[in-house]
Amino acid sequence: MPFRMGLLGKKVGMLQDFDDKGNWACYTVVETGPCVVLDIKTKDRDGYCALKLGFDEQKAHRVNRPQMGVFAKANTTPKRLVREVRLNEDEIAQFEVGQTLAADQVFKPGDVLDVTGTSKGKGFQGVMKRYHFSGFRATHGTHEYFRHGGSIGCRLTPGRVVKGRKMPGQMGNKRVTVQNVTVGRIVADKNVVLIKGSVPGAPGDYVMLRHASKRDFGPFELIAPAAPEPEAEAPAEA
């Protein structure tokens, strides 16, 4: 299975705007990067190829000494979020330890992504909210059983509750991946990616953006950063 390049980010919120076709659309604003390459895993040394990325600043007194050694090796400040991104063996050579990756070096408008995050926790919920059960008829002698799930067992055989039975329990607060969402636009100077539709989590939650695994993307190559626009010259004084 081919591995896909990605970056770490933080969900900021949502907004509405026109897309490139003039249609009114909803976007999720994700602060993506800059991410620092803390370490490079190679097949010869580690048995697999990956980048260890760091994102978001962390206070130094909250980091232990082994972790500080990792940050010192990359010549960077402590990071709050550290994750690995698996890559193919022929793609790993274009990176180096201490390198900073921006959103516009990895993604471009129109790219299709998979976004992984932690869904909003909704606490202990019943089967009607958790699994969309229809409930019982609220008439003809039904007492205090309107929102229950009904029978959960069988007969003497198998004599137990089968695995996977839909019952009340914790809802949300799970690792979720939303596949095949599209990059609407990238605001490079603010490290912001606008993604069409919704992504998991609440504002402020961390997410990982990767190129879609179910799309034929081809070998990954870093995108050269755009050259800054020249400043306009001030008019000469008379």
C-alpha positions in Angstrom: 0.0 0.0 0.0 1.5 3.4 -0.9 2.0 5.8 2.0 0.9 9.5 1.7 2.7 12.6 2.8 0.9 14.8 5.3 1.2 17.6 7.8 0.0 18.4 11.3 -2.5 21.1 12.0 -5.1 22.7 14.3 -8.7 23.2 13.6 -9.6 26.8 13.8 -13.3 26.9 12.9 -15.6 27.1 9.9 -16.7 29.8 7.4 -18.7 30.2 4.2 -17.5 31.6 1.0 -17.8 31.2 -2.8 -15.8 28.5 -4.5 -14.0 28.7 -7.8 -17.2 27.9 -9.7 -19.2 30.6 -7.9 -21.1 28.3 -5.7 -21.7 29.1 -2.0 -19.8 26.5 0.1 -18.7 25.8 3.7 -15.1 25.6 4.5 -13.2 24.3 7.6 -10.2 26.6 8.5 -7.2 24.5 9.5 -3.9 26.1 10.7 -1.5 23.7 9.0 2.2 23.9 9.9 4.8 25.1 9.9 6.0 21.6 10.9 9.6 20.8 11.7 11.2 17.5 10.7 12.5 16.2 14.0 13.8 12.8 12.8 13.9 10.7 9.6 13.2 7.0 9.9 15.0 4.8 7.3 14.5 1.2 6.3 18.1 0.3 7.0 18.1 1.7 10.6 14.5 1.5 11.7 12.8 -1.0 9.4 10.5 1.5 7.8 10.5 5.0 6.3 8.8 7.9 8.0 9.2 11.5 9.0 8.8 12.6 12.7 7.1 16.0 12.6 6.7 18.5 15.4 3.9 21.2 15.5 2.9 24.0 17.8 5.1 25.5 20.5 5.4 24.0 24.0 7.0 25.4 27.2 10.4 24.0 27.9 9.7 23.0 31.5 6.8 20.7 30.3 9.2 18.6 28.2 11.4 15.8 29.7 15.1 15.5 29.0 14.9 12.7 26.4 12.3 14.7 24.4 14.5 17.8 24.7 17.3 15.8 23.1 15.1 15.1 20.0 14.4 18.8 19.7 18.0 19.8 20.2 19.1 17.4 17.5 16.7 19.2 15.1 17.9 22.6 16.3 14.3 23.7 17.1 12.2 24.7 20.1 10.0 22.2 22.0 6.8 21.1 20.2 3.5 20.2 21.7 2.4 17.7 19.1 4.8 15.1 17.7 3.7 12.5 15.1 5.1 10.3 12.4 4.1 10.3 8.8 4.9 7.1 6.8 6.5 7.6 3.4 7.7 5.5 0.6 11.5 4.7 0.4 12.0 6.8 -2.8 10.4 9.9 -1.3 12.4 10.2 1.9 15.6 11.6 0.4 14.2 15.1 -0.3 13.9 15.8 3.5 16.5 16.6 6.1 16.4 16.9 9.9 15.6 20.4 11.1 13.7 21.3 7.8 10.6 23.4 8.2 7.6 22.4 6.0 4.8 24.9 5.2 1.4 24.1 3.9 2.0 25.4 0.4 5.0 23.1 0.1 2.9 20.0 0.6 -0.6 20.9 -0.6 -2.2 22.9 -3.4 -5.8 23.9 -4.2 -7.8 21.1 -5.6 -5.8 18.3 -3.7 -7.9 15.5 -2.2 -7.1 14.8 1.4 -7.8 12.4 4.3 -8.2 14.3 7.6 -7.7 12.4 10.9 -8.7 13.8 14.3 -10.6 13.1 17.5 -14.4 13.5 17.2 -16.4 15.6 19.7 -17.2 13.7 22.8 -20.9 13.6 23.6 -20.9 11.5 26.8 -23.0 8.5 27.7 -25.9 8.3 25.2 -28.8 6.0 24.6 -29.5 3.9 21.5 -31.8 6.5 19.8 -29.1 9.2 19.8 -26.1 6.8 19.4 -27.5 4.5 16.7 -30.7 6.2 15.5 -33.1 3.6 16.9 -36.7 4.5 16.2 -37.9 3.8 19.8 -41.3 2.2 20.9 -44.8 3.4 20.1 -45.9 6.0 22.6 -49.4 4.5 22.9 -51.5 1.5 23.7 -50.2 0.5 27.1 -46.5 1.3 26.6 -45.0 2.3 30.0 -41.6 3.9 30.5 -40.1 2.1 27.6 -40.2 4.7 24.8 -36.5 5.1 24.3 -35.2 1.7 25.2 -33.3 -0.6 22.9 -35.5 -3.7 23.2 -34.3 -7.3 23.8 -30.6 -7.9 23.7 -30.5 -11.7 24.0 -31.6 -14.9 22.3 -32.7 -18.3 23.6 -30.8 -21.0 25.4 -28.5 -21.1 22.4 -26.2 -19.2 22.4 -27.2 -18.2 25.9 -25.2 -14.9 25.8 -25.3 -11.4 24.4 -23.6 -11.5 21.0 -20.6 -9.3 20.4 -21.2 -6.0 18.7 -24.8 -5.6 20.1 -25.8 -1.9 19.8 -26.4 -0.6 23.3 -26.1 2.6 25.2 -22.6 3.8 25.9 -19.9 6.5 25.3 -20.5 8.4 22.1 -17.8 10.3 20.3 -14.3 11.1 21.5 -12.8 8.6 19.1 -10.1 8.7 16.4 -11.9 9.4 13.1 -10.7 9.8 9.6 -12.8 11.7 7.0 -11.8 10.7 3.5 -11.7 12.5 0.2 -12.2 16.1 1.2 -11.0 18.9 -1.1 -8.6 21.7 -0.5 -10.4 24.9 -1.4 -7.6 27.4 -1.1 -4.4 28.0 0.8 -3.4 31.2 2.6 0.4 30.8 2.6 1.3 33.9 4.7 -1.0 32.7 7.6 -0.3 28.9 7.2 -4.0 28.3 6.7 -5.7 25.6 4.6 -9.4 25.9 3.7 -11.0 22.5 3.3 -14.4 22.0 1.8 -16.8 20.5 4.3 -16.3 19.4 7.9 -13.4 17.7 9.6 -13.4 15.8 13.0 -13.0 17.7 16.3 -13.8 20.9 18.0 -12.0 24.3 17.3 -8.6 24.0 18.8 -8.2 20.2 18.3 -5.2 18.8 16.5 -5.7 17.0 13.1 -3.5 15.3 10.6 -3.9 16.1 6.9 -2.6 13.6 4.3 -3.1 13.1 0.6 -6.0 10.7 0.0 -5.1 7.0 0.2 -7.8 6.0 -2.3 -6.6 8.4 -5.0 -3.8 7.9 -7.5 -1.5 10.6 -6.4 1.9 9.4 -7.7 5.3 9.9 -6.0 5.3 12.9 -3.7 7.6 15.9 -4.5 7.9 19.1 -2.4 6.4 22.1 -4.0 8.8 25.0 -4.3 7.6 28.0 -2.2 6.3 30.9 -4.1 8.6 33.9 -4.5 7.6 36.9 -2.4 6.0 39.8 -4.4 8.4 42.8 -4.8 7.4 45.8 -2.8 6.2 48.8 -4.7 8.6 51.7 -4.8 7.6 54.8 -3.0 7.1 57.8 -5.3 10.0 60.2 -5.5 9.5 63.4 -3.6 9.2 66.6 -5.7 
